[in-house]
Amino acid sequence: MREEKPTQSITSRLKIVIYAHDFLPVIGGVQTHVELLARGLTKFHGIEGSPEFEIIVVTNTPAGAFDDNCFSFRVVRNPTVSELVRLIRKTQVLHVTGPALLPLLLARLFRRPTVVEHHGYQAICPNGLLLHEPDRAVCPGHFQAGRLGECFRCQCSELSSARRSLFRLVLTKMRNVLCRHVENIAVTKHVQNREALPRSRVIYHGIEDVLMGKSDVSAGLSIPKKVCFAYVGRLVFEKGVGVLLNAASQLQKEGCEFDIILIGDGPERAGLDRQITRLGLESRVRITGFLGGPELSSLLQQVHVVVMPSVWEETAGLSAIEQMMRGRLVIASAIGGLAEVVGDAGVVCPPGDAEALAASMSSVIAHPEQIATFGIKARARCLSVFGYERMLKEHAEVYRRAAAEPRV
């Protein structure tokens, strides 16, 4: 019987390269997750108390005015191909946030243990969103069912180029094949079931507790005289912000008193500004643009309910988790990983249905005591399911196991 080798010596550190195409200062859920993961793993210690992991984040995002010295881990930005080859050859485990093709090919070439964390559907969908572009409806799974002609037509509708559509389809096939030879992490059970990849396990997002362990948040959730709703995230079609504005128009016609703050930015902003004007919502709705840090925290103090009206199958919905941890009531679309994240600790309604969303919002306006009731449930769910330390430990287990497996 062959003696099993230890995953690392007592004095050495397990070198982990985390490849994230986009990283801070780009703002988004994946970028936030990578920073939390990398920072937390640097605090793990081995047998003699020395750091267990050496973490290197590799990204194509330029630093700009951002100072990488604020991180407790090394960041390599815009690596050349030769630099990426060198980093992957020297790493003991490569963690790719999404099935980025070049790192996966290099890891396969040099037989590096690889972990792919799926924050989207790039391994089973050419546009990565599982949205059928001709009608912008949720895709039933044409790629996995082998209906590649339908995938090709979908891409032609989006890209208006047969050559680019075919190229994207080929890349998706390559990603899917490569992901069948690595460790896969799904951020929700929904993603795991949708992708149906081998060697897959679920690791829920984990976030830091901004309320420092406080279990009873009811004291800070007094019944408001006027409910303030907010959306937090990118302003893109699939997030369904236009549905929220249509719901707001209906509430205004019903004589309801409320405010809505749209916190974020993106390609749909100009169109949403026009929709706000067309619906006569200027006095009730405002768009702040991207906010972060103390500015975001201060504004969220005015918010009573967070609305996540997505029309695509969200993989998880980190913004929802963050607000639930703060003890906020979340109204969300009953779709994808978003519905799984919210569970019974919030209010869910059919995606794309402005009337149903308006009814849910109207119920909260009429019975604002729900805000505190659901806020307490939401925080309790986050503390039990989306804990930061739990997320770090589960990732560390995956790395140790991947490093210990024989190279094939």
Secondary structure, 3 states (H helix, E strand, C coil): CCCCCCCCCCCCCEEEEEECCCCCCCCCHHHHHHHHHHHHHCCCECCCCCECEEEEEEECCCCCCCCHHHCCCEEEECCCHHHHHHHHHHCCEEEEECCCHHHHHHHHHCCCCEEEEECCCCCCCCCCCCEECCCCEECCCCCCCCCHHHHHHHHHHHHCCHHHHHHHHHHHHHHHHHHCCCEEEECCHHHHHHHCCCCEEECCCCECCCCCCCCCCHHHCCCCCCEEEEEECCCCHHHCHHHHHHHHHHHHHCCCCEEEEEEECCCCHHHHHHHHHHCCCCCCEEEEECCCHHHHHHHHCCCCEEEECCCCCCCCCHHHHHHHHCCCEEEEECCHHHHHHHCCCCEEECCCCHHHHHHHHHHHHHCCHHHHHHHHHHHHHHHHHCEHHHHHHHHHHHHHHHHHCCCC
